[in-house]
């Protein structure tokens, strides 16, 4: 009689889903618009609610419309609420505003964008597997299985203050992107190292003043409390901007200004450990026939969260007005058109765009969209999940009769490894085996047989095979003669 032993195995799989929604809202106070210059849109996740395996997400989109009026450059700001539903339970969510644009209407101007919600959730399942048992001989193998500590969330408030060497009348627009340089396990914490890239368009105090640009990198390090995480574990997570406020104090007499930036970052992350589990791929018994039920299982293990970056410097596509002199570029953004994986290469394609402001020969103002395509790729070992791309160190200049861009793109992605393995999930006992009473047995193997196949065919143990046939080399050629000696009952 056999007594199988089994264990429960937990499987973790990541499910990624995306949903898009259109956002549209009238811009206020635009009666004096002579010429639209640029519109930017920043999205912030404001809330989520889980129910019935679905998550309802709420977000806020902040539009900043920069335009030319009779008295010079002006801006108009407005926020719009948006919501979406993902068929995921308690996902890690990123939200981005793409394709921001301004459209003239009979009542004024309307700001539009496409809001992209991307969620990643953990799907857990379990099954029972045979590991051995009384009266059973098993051929086992070790499979690493991921064990997650569970997602925790918290916020960090960041403040930065810096000085510029001119008096600022107004902050026309500001764009912030978060870059995660490293995510690692700590002692009961997930540790985030990164920086916020800040790009400002500023209007100085002066007649016929041009728009000036300032860039600022604000580093941060945050330890997100996550019980169970240890320094030797892998870790994954995200950081999103939740709130931003930019203030300026100008000293016209001293021709300088102090700019203060206050923002709130929201973090989510967890630690991931790897646990070895022994599973049986084959089994037999010397006492009875058995029926072993085998199933193929897929094990999805997290490899890591990574970045790769690329610098660009070259000509952008732009229609320059005749006699136009470039003033500045505003509203820079990186749009991703596609991402795919083939032959171990992750490829991300898109374009960086900006609204370029020109002063015409007649002292008027013209706007043209400049665009520079990008195509990034990196080698990967595993299955990638693209998270997001961030744009930093952007600048534009007039050169050789055209417009040239210089910028850095950094892509953030995760890598998973999928392994399929067949294992025994249950065993049924069959008829009792007859006792072999012969003094010896001679077995002619099949080419390619290993020690396990020989022992199973002879109904004995591997130790017995090696005891009388120590000269064998595996895998066998099929020309060997394997002998087992027995004492008669």
Residue, then its C-alpha position, 0 to 999 in steps of 0.5 A: x500500500x502506498x501513502x503519497x505525500x503532497x504539497x501546495x504550490x502557490x503560483x503568481x502571475x502578473x496581468x497587465x491591462x490598459x484603458x484609454x479615455x478622452x478628456x475635454x474641457x473649455x479653457x477659461x479667460x481666453x477672450x484676449x487670445x491673439x495666437x495659441x502657443x502651446x498646451x500641456x497636460x499633466x495627469x495625477x491619479x487621485x483615487x481608486x476603489x476595488x469591487x468585484x475584481x474590478x478597480x474604478x480609477x479617478x484622475x485629475x488632468x491639469x491643462x496649462x494653455x500658453x498664448x499670445x495676447x495684446x499685452x504679451x505672453x499669458x497663460x490659462x489653467x484648468x483642471x478636469x476630472x476623469x475616471x476609468x475602470x480596469x478589470x483588475x483587482x488592486x493594481x499598480x497604476x500609472x496614468x499619463x496624458x498624451x496628445x494634448x492639444x488646443x482647439x478653437x470653438x465658438x465659445x473660446x478654446x477647448x483643451x483635449x488629451x487622451x488619458x492612458x491608465x495602465x494597471x498591473x495586478x497580481x493573479x494568484x493560484x495554487x495546486x497540489x503536487x506530489x513530493x514523495x510518500x511511503x512505498x513510492x520512488x519519485x524522480x524530483x526536480x527543483x523549481x523556484x517559485x516567487x513569493x511576494x510580500x504584498x504591495x504597500x503604499x505611501x507618499x513623500x513630500x519634496x521641497x526644492x528652492x533655487x535662484x535664477x539670475x533674472x526677475x521672473x514675472x510669471x511661471x508660464x508652464x512647468x513639466x515634471x517627470x519621475x525617473x526611478x534609477x534603482x528599486x531594491x529590497x531593504x530591511x522591511x522596506x522597498x528602497x527607491x532611488x531616483x530624481x524628478x526632472x523639472x522643466x520651467x518656462x518663465x516670463x521675465x520682467x522686461x518689455x518685449x521679453x522672451x520666454x526663458x527656460x530653466x531645468x532642474x533635477x531633484x534627487x530623492x531616496x525613499x524607504x517604503x515600509x514593506x514588512x517581510x522585504x529583505x536586502x537580498x530580495x528583488x523588488x518592484x514598484x512605481x512612483x507617480x507625481x500626485x501634486x505639484x506647486x511652483x512659486x516664484x518670488x522676484x526681486x526686480x531691483x536685484x534682477x534675480x528670483x527665487x523659485x520654490x517647488x513643492x510636490x508630493x510623490x506617491x510610491x507603491x512597491x513590494x519585495x519578491x523572494x524566490x523559494x525552491x520547491x521540490x516536485x515529482x516528474x515521475x514515480x513508481x512503486x515496487x509494491x503495486x502499479x500506480x497511475x500518476x496524473x501529470x499536468x503542465x504548469x507555468x511558473x512566472x518569476x520576476x527577474x527585475x525592474x530595469x532602465x535603459x536610456x539614450x541621448x539624442x542630438x539632431x535635426x527635428x522636422x519643422x516648417x520654419x516661417x520665412x524670416x522667422x527667428x526662433x524665440x523658444x520651444x515650449x510644451x515638449x513631450x515624448x509620445x510612444x507609438x509602439x513597443x514590441x519584443x522580438x529575438x531578445x530585443x525590446x524596441x520602443x518607437x515614438x517621437x519627441x515634439x515641442x511647440x517652437x515660437x518664432x518672431x517673424x520679420x514683421x515682428x509678429x509671432x508664429x508657432x510651428x510643431x517640431x518633431x524628432x522621431x526616436x527608436x530605442x532598443x535594448x537586449x533582454x533575457x526574458x519577457x519584458x513589460x514596458x512601464x513608461x518613458x521619461x524625457x529629460x534635459x530637453x533643449x531646442x536651438x536654431x541651427x543650419x537653417x533648421x531646428x535641432x533637438x537635444x534630449x535624453x529618454x529613459x525607458x523603465x520596464x520589468x522582466x519576467x521569466x516563464x518556465x513550463x514544467x510537467x509535474x505529478x499532481x495525484x497518484x492512484x494505486x493499482x494492482x499489487x505487483x508480483x514478487x520477482x523470485x528469480x536469482x538475477x535479472x538481465x536488462x537490455x536498455x534503450x539508447x538514451x536511458x538514464x539511471x532512473x529509467x533503468x531502475x524503474x524498468x527493473x522495479x528496484x532502486x538506483x542504489x541497487x543498480x549502481x551496486x552491481x553495475x558501477x561501470x555504467x556511463x549514462x546516458x546508455x548506448x543500448x549495448x549494455x547488459x545490466x544485471x540485478x542479483x537477488x536471493x531466492x525466497 
